[in-house]
Amino acid sequence: MLLKNTNILVIDDDTDVLTAMRILLKSQVKEVVVEKNPNNLIALIKQKKFDVVILDMNYDSVVNTGNEGLFWLKKIKEVEKEIAVIVITAYADMDLAIKSLKEGASDFLVKPWENEKLIQAITEIVSPKRSVLIKKWNPEVNGIKLLGDSSVMKDVFVKIKKIAPTEANILILGENGTGKDLIAKAIHDNSLRKDMPFIKVDVGALTSGLFESELFGHKKGAFTDAREDRIGRFEEAHGGTLFLDEIGNISLQQQAKLLTVLQNRQVTPIGTNTAVQIDIRLICATNIELEAFADEDKFRKDLIYRINTVEMIIPPLRDRNKDIQLLANYFIDLYAEKYMKLQMTATASFLNKLSAYSFPGNVRELQYTIERAVIMADTDVLTEENLVFSPIELSKKNSGPEDLKLDTVEKNTILKVIEKNQGNISKSAKELGITRTALYRRMNKYDL
């Protein structure tokens, strides 16, 4: 067994935790060393080779209170870059734990941890196949893998893998068309509630009169059109996941009602005084930026903290240009089969023109663009002539507020010129007044 040759160091200021770890691991691994004082951590690592460090995220020290785990994680990586670190945390520190993944942690566990999951996490880390497993993992929605090779989407997938098995409430942020609903479904499908209902509600589209009836339900005769009893979406999602889309568009009055339900974990249908207990995992989404929620005239802070144990930011397609061709090929195969056409391929000029476009409508616009191209194509080869971008999105793009940051201006200029020259790099470089090499360097800089 792989663990029999593994040396583990456990750092935690809770003596009970250290005792529990020692008892659990001593029969599983070669050696387990426990330490209460994190100040001794670096000296221990220098004295002995450890395969895995299990690191608590919070201590009583004065160093970066609340972020001590990140501080010591960075120290570990400075001394021994290749050492694997598992951080352990509580629900309230979930976002902090996710930050630790970006700082080099291999995994994190939530207190109180499950012994089997801890052993499994260590086993995966010391397995020689670990790096291959990590690279290949993509979340699934209804059995279909989500696609993305860009670094920003890999970060999103890492978050889904770590967050999904927990009960943490999630707030998904992103522009329209980025696939927030797919991310929500992926979290549900990879959670312990995956066999229970996943209920989606566009709360931003509900009028004040429909809000309570839709979410909480009503009894027959409760109001004029209440001709029969109706179960609300909270009850419908009992045992599973409730996904509230466009949460940023609800009124303060609606927010107060929603907060009451989330605090009490029960709903009272209209027309009755009998409360119904609910058990749901909550996922919310909005195209509003997180900073906008700081305005208490528009959004209650007590609610935002309630729904936002962890926030996930889904990047726009223009910030993950590397994924455009990957997604395009997927949609080409999908719609070629749907419209009973021969197996279709795309020319280099078709793909270059796609990559040069900024897609203000994001993945949704790319999907519709490919569907239109497949329908209108006369052959089984898609060329740049088959590409027609949405005039609606183009008008929105041209009428929106202008971002005058130097990097943004340069990136947009490059995109515009390459699009104008239909993906021809030589012509684009000449028009921009730079060499091909310099243009490629800038394209690499902006992930184009």
Secondary structure, 3 states (H helix, E strand, C coil): CHHHHCEEEEECCCHHHHHHHHHHHCCCCCEEEEECCHHHHHHHHHHCCCCEEEEECCCCCCCCCCCHHHHHHHHHHHHCCCCEEEEEECHHHHHHHHHHHHCCCCEEEECCCCHHHHHHHHHHHHCCCHHHHHHHCCCEECCEECCCCCHHHHHHHHHHHHHCCCCCCEEEECCCCCCHHHHHHHHHHCCCCCCCCEEEEEHHHCCHHHHHHHHHEECCCCCCCCCCCEECHHHHCCCCEEEEECHHHCCHHHHHHHHHHHHHCEECCECCCCCEECCCEEEEEECCCHHHHHCCCCCCHHHHHHHCCEEEECCCHHHCHHHHHHHHHHHHHHHHHHCCCCCCEECHHHHHHHHHCCCCCHHHHHHHHHHHHHHHCCCCEECHHHCCCCHHHHHHHHHCCCCCCHHHHHHHHHHHHHHHCCCCHHHHHHHHCCCHHHHHHHHHHCCC
